[in-house]
Amino acid sequence: MALQQHRREPSSASPADAAAIPVAYRLFFLYIEPFSALVGAFYAHVLPRAYLELTHASSAPARNIPTGTGVVLTQLANLYLLFALNEALVLRSMSDIRLWRTLLAGLLIADFGHLYSVSPLGPDVYYKVTTWNAMAWGNVGFVYCGALMRIAFLSGCGLTRPVHKSGKGA
């Protein structure tokens, strides 16, 4: 009995695979959301006072930002950058639905963590859209949108499986 070696083909973006991911998902996950994350990174690192004031004005430092807070904001900016790179570069480099599902499932978990992180602001932060400022729209509204897009993708909404010809009987 001879052992048969199986060679795995590299998972690359074939036209059939790319066609299986609808344009709406590609636009959102490859362009819109990464750009939004870069805006968050910019504010957290370059405009930390504005970031803190927009998050919760009454607890933002009046003068100098404490060193520890500055470090944490720079770390947050780095995580926003990682988030943007994962979507914009990793997803763009592969159209394998399994890879997209895995990465987007991880980001969906992060969405729930992000929403939990604003819970000290009170329950109104989740639904009182008339009181939201730009930061609340980013921290809550846009996260709702991203989570819904991920849930739709993970549920298979709009996805079609590419047809691969087996070569039998053709």
Steps between C-alpha positions, in 0.01 A plus 500: 500500500662821387470813703349778301635847560253781497621838393303798619468775249573843639184685590498794267236729362361334191243690293235244604576548870506880467163490325361301794553799731243768417612855423323640809715284730818577309432876509420501870770262626781599263450878484235664719570328832882509473482873421275553802747310721783720371298809596463353851875433514573856390278650769627269775868571423516847341199667667476319834335791683225520238464121515450508877268802494283345230488171691398654835551874541444518876776248578752623241809661656476880502865562421775250438412144413651266762794299367323168562192620312721611210666159489162324502369726222807425288448128561135544398612680184731208424210254541285710266788485251520121540124478446528708181794296369329167569199600298664706226800276438425148625148483356614668179777242453266201529150438371472168682160513670636295794768759569245783475265315737775436753629857503151653503387268783793625707412860418135437594615387844708819517188702404320369807805581713510850353132553577554371853788746546262798482258356758631729779344787303156360585231317304399811301826476305361194321174641370458876553629595156376859531766562766787335314802706398752394235678269745178326605410450134840337452508303826141380487319576174781396268576195716133399469534531123824296492354232727189472283715469187705227668188316619355519148824368349536222758135404440575466130273787398571581136779245469500250219728204466713510186431218258808283440496260207613154601596398150291181519277433205569835341 
